[in-house]
Amino acid sequence: MDHDRHSLAAALAPHMHRLATPALILDLDAIDHNIAAMCRRSGPARWRPHLKTSKSSAVLERLLAAGVTRFKVATLDELDLALRTGDRLARAVDILLAYPQAPAPLRAALARAAASPRARVQFLLDGPEHAALLAYAVPTPLEAQLDVDLGMGRTGAAPDAWAAAAAQLAATPGLSISGLHGYDGHTGWDERAAAFAAYASLCDLARELAAAGLRPDLEIVTSGTHSYALALAHPDLSQGPWHHQVSPGTVVLSDLHSRAAAADLGLRQAAFVAARVVSRGPGRLTLDAGSKALAPDRPPADNRVLGWPGLHPTAASEEHLVVQVDADIDAPGLGDLLLLVPDHVCTTVNLYRRALLLRAGAVVGDAPIEAASHSLWLPEARA
């Protein structure tokens, strides 16, 4: 970890009198470093980062500046963020809405996509039944990838189910199959044999679909932050008529849960949560950053206090984080500012509406987290 608590504290010091905590802090220099590292590893054309991590145009702009134009999103808010940012910067973006949609939200997404003619938007088919439903319930043409269940058991259909439906898919008017989406989120960093078997099944499916009359130059999208290295090492994915992409998004900001990727790429931690000490007691501090401020899906103990090895998060309620204090340290005082490193940055960013931006060791402004949480109403087309 390249930051120390003193340099970050110095950057924040001029703003302490008006900074509300907990606060999300993003280091733009670290973000640029991480983007460059991933681009060197995969090449910009083979990287389709998932925007569920950053959810902000301030970060998306940095990806576009580095030549990354393909993205994956999970929500309609993230789709709108990517389309608006591409429109504003006059950049042609290619977006995969990698979450199965019911007809009503899919119609809304198609209308929104039509308002950004420079962009390409692909959708996801959950299985043959879902494909049949959407083919007659939404406007066509519909460009879609097949969601292939590689063993995670969350969404998608098994390769043999898609192979059996190949002729039907090829004959469905208005339906254009553009790729295979095989997310292997259940595969660990070192599970090479299982990962390679899954990737081989995707390549075999692509061949079967081509033999049934579907386009041979499919995209094959795999692998988040915890398995991209295995996918990049698989020989068949980088060959053949298809175009392979990996989709790690966490690598842009980094977090503690992504240690293997951080070591592989030389990532710098780019996201922090600033919190104040609001209570002190024997052997403990309490900070104003509970489950509504820091990685609500992870145990509090998996997060870290930057630069304080003698402070150990132990328990979180909604607005409080209890921190155990080692007996041999001079603990921070009431009102002192501490920087927390999240174990899961994606769910942390989602809790904030704005982030404070750092560059060259100084605060340079703040930016909205436009796609945080979920909107109540389906988006409509914009002029």
Solvent accessible surface area in square Angstrom, and as a share of the most:
residue,aa,sasa,rsa
1,M,126,0.56
2,D,93,0.48
3,H,29,0.13
4,D,67,0.35
5,R,69,0.25
6,H,119,0.53
7,S,53,0.34
8,L,4,0.02
9,A,47,0.37
10,A,69,0.53
11,A,5,0.04
12,L,0,0.00
13,A,57,0.44
14,P,87,0.55
15,H,39,0.17
16,M,55,0.25
17,H,153,0.68
18,R,176,0.64
19,L,26,0.13
20,A,81,0.63
21,T,27,0.16
22,P,42,0.27
23,A,12,0.09
24,L,3,0.01
25,I,0,0.00
26,L,2,0.01
27,D,7,0.04
28,L,16,0.08
29,D,43,0.22
30,A,0,0.00
31,I,0,0.00
32,D,40,0.21
33,H,63,0.28
34,N,0,0.00
35,I,3,0.01
36,A,42,0.33
37,A,4,0.03
38,M,0,0.00
39,C,18,0.10
40,R,172,0.63
41,R,94,0.34
42,S,18,0.11
43,G,24,0.24
44,P,53,0.33
45,A,67,0.52
46,R,50,0.18
47,W,0,0.00
48,R,0,0.00
49,P,1,0.00
50,H,21,0.09
51,L,3,0.01
52,K,74,0.31
53,T,1,0.01
54,S,5,0.03
55,K,13,0.05
56,S,1,0.00
57,S,14,0.09
58,A,14,0.11
59,V,1,0.00
60,L,1,0.00
61,E,52,0.23
62,R,74,0.27
63,L,1,0.01
64,L,2,0.01
65,A,69,0.54
66,A,41,0.32
67,G,38,0.36
68,V,0,0.00
69,T,35,0.20
70,R,76,0.28
71,F,0,0.00
72,K,5,0.02
73,V,0,0.00
74,A,22,0.17
75,T,22,0.13
76,L,26,0.13
77,D,30,0.15
78,E,1,0.01
79,L,1,0.00
80,D,12,0.06
81,L,1,0.00
82,A,0,0.00
83,L,1,0.00
84,R,78,0.28
85,T,2,0.01
86,G,1,0.01
87,D,54,0.28
88,R,141,0.51
89,L,69,0.34
90,A,63,0.49
91,R,79,0.29
92,A,61,0.47
93,V,4,0.03
94,D,18,0.09
95,I,0,0.00
96,L,0,0.00
97,L,0,0.00
98,A,15,0.12
99,Y,123,0.47
100,P,34,0.21
101,Q,18,0.08
102,A,58,0.45
103,P,30,0.19
104,A,49,0.38
105,P,28,0.18
106,L,1,0.00
107,R,107,0.39
108,A,14,0.11
109,A,0,0.00
110,L,33,0.16
111,A,40,0.31
112,R,6,0.02
113,A,17,0.13
114,A,78,0.61
115,A,30,0.23
116,S,1,0.01
117,P,123,0.77
118,R,119,0.43
119,A,21,0.16
120,R,73,0.27
121,V,17,0.10
122,Q,0,0.00
123,F,4,0.02
124,L,5,0.02
125,L,0,0.00
126,D,45,0.23
127,G,9,0.09
128,P,40,0.25
129,E,151,0.68
130,H,27,0.12
131,A,3,0.02
132,A,40,0.31
133,L,93,0.46
134,L,1,0.01
135,A,9,0.07
136,Y,171,0.65
137,A,34,0.26
138,V,12,0.07
139,P,81,0.51
140,T,65,0.38
141,P,114,0.72
142,L,1,0.01
143,E,46,0.21
144,A,0,0.00
145,Q,0,0.00
146,L,0,0.00
147,D,5,0.03
148,V,2,0.01
149,D,37,0.19
150,L,24,0.12
151,G,57,0.55
152,M,65,0.29
153,G,64,0.62
154,R,161,0.59
155,T,54,0.31
156,G,21,0.21
157,A,15,0.12
158,A,46,0.36
159,P,32,0.20
160,D,107,0.55
161,A,39,0.30
162,W,0,0.00
163,A,25,0.19
164,A,91,0.70
165,A,10,0.08
166,A,4,0.03
167,A,70,0.54
168,Q,102,0.45
169,L,4,0.02
170,A,45,0.35
171,A,81,0.62
172,T,19,0.11
173,P,96,0.61
174,G,33,0.32
175,L,19,0.09
176,S,44,0.28
177,I,4,0.02
178,S,0,0.00
179,G,0,0.00
180,L,0,0.00
181,H,11,0.05
182,G,0,0.00
183,Y,62,0.23
184,D,0,0.00
185,G,33,0.32
186,H,87,0.39
187,T,8,0.05
188,G,25,0.24
189,W,67,0.23
190,D,125,0.65
191,E,87,0.39
192,R,129,0.47
193,A,86,0.67
194,A,62,0.48
195,A,0,0.00
196,F,39,0.16
197,A,67,0.52
198,A,13,0.10
199,Y,0,0.00
200,A,37,0.29
201,S,33,0.21
202,L,0,0.00
203,C,0,0.00
204,D,72,0.37
205,L,1,0.01
206,A,3,0.02
207,R,113,0.41
208,E,91,0.41
209,L,0,0.00
210,A,36,0.28
211,A,94,0.73
212,A,43,0.33
213,G,60,0.57
214,L,19,0.09
215,R,93,0.34
216,P,73,0.46
217,D,53,0.27
218,L,0,0.00
219,E,14,0.06
220,I,0,0.00
221,V,0,0.00
222,T,1,0.01
223,S,0,0.00
224,G,10,0.10
225,T,9,0.05
226,H,71,0.32
227,S,2,0.01
228,Y,0,0.00
229,A,15,0.12
230,L,16,0.08
231,A,0,0.00
232,L,25,0.13
233,A,52,0.40
234,H,10,0.04
235,P,74,0.47
236,D,50,0.26
237,L,1,0.01
238,S,66,0.42
239,Q,109,0.48
240,G,52,0.50
241,P,73,0.46
242,W,16,0.05
243,H,103,0.46
244,H,12,0.05
245,Q,4,0.02
246,V,0,0.00
247,S,3,0.02
248,P,0,0.00
249,G,6,0.06
250,T,14,0.08
251,V,0,0.00
252,V,4,0.03
253,L,0,0.00
254,S,4,0.03
255,D,6,0.03
256,L,19,0.10
257,H,79,0.35
258,S,2,0.01
259,R,133,0.49
260,A,41,0.32
261,A,1,0.01
262,A,25,0.19
263,A,87,0.68
264,D,58,0.30
265,L,19,0.09
266,G,41,0.39
267,L,19,0.09
268,R,58,0.21
269,Q,10,0.05
270,A,0,0.00
271,A,1,0.01
272,F,0,0.00
273,V,0,0.00
274,A,0,0.00
275,A,0,0.00
276,R,49,0.18
277,V,3,0.02
278,V,76,0.43
279,S,36,0.23
280,R,120,0.44
281,G,21,0.21
282,P,142,0.89
283,G,47,0.46
284,R,82,0.30
285,L,2,0.01
286,T,10,0.06
287,L,0,0.00
288,D,28,0.14
289,A,0,0.00
290,G,3,0.02
291,S,38,0.24
292,K,108,0.46
293,A,3,0.03
294,L,9,0.04
295,A,1,0.01
296,P,66,0.41
297,D,76,0.39
298,R,68,0.25
299,P,76,0.48
300,P,35,0.22
301,A,54,0.42
302,D,54,0.28
303,N,2,0.01
304,R,109,0.40
305,V,8,0.05
306,L,10,0.05
307,G,39,0.38
308,W,43,0.15
309,P,120,0.76
310,G,6,0.05
311,L,6,0.03
312,H,70,0.31
313,P,5,0.03
314,T,62,0.36
315,A,51,0.39
316,A,43,0.33
317,S,60,0.38
318,E,98,0.44
319,E,90,0.40
320,H,90,0.40
321,L,2,0.01
322,V,53,0.30
323,V,0,0.00
324,Q,90,0.40
325,V,20,0.12
326,D,45,0.24
327,A,114,0.89
328,D,126,0.65
329,I,51,0.26
330,D,129,0.67
331,A,23,0.18
332,P,8,0.05
333,G,25,0.24
334,L,119,0.59
335,G,39,0.37
336,D,63,0.33
337,L,31,0.16
338,L,6,0.03
339,L,6,0.03
340,L,0,0.00
341,V,1,0.00
342,P,1,0.01
343,D,5,0.02
344,H,32,0.14
345,V,0,0.00
346,C,8,0.05
347,T,37,0.22
348,T,1,0.00
349,V,1,0.00
350,N,46,0.23
351,L,66,0.33
352,Y,21,0.08
353,R,211,0.77
354,R,124,0.45
355,A,2,0.02
356,L,27,0.13
357,L,19,0.09
358,L,3,0.01
359,R,79,0.29
360,A,91,0.71
361,G,59,0.57
362,A,48,0.37
363,V,27,0.16
364,V,85,0.49
365,G,30,0.28
366,D,76,0.39
367,A,8,0.06
368,P,48,0.30
369,I,7,0.03
370,E,59,0.26
371,A,0,0.00
372,A,21,0.17
373,S,62,0.40
374,H,135,0.60
375,S,71,0.46
376,L,151,0.75
377,W,202,0.71
378,L,81,0.40
379,P,31,0.19
380,E,141,0.63
381,A,61,0.47
382,R,124,0.45
383,A,155,1.20
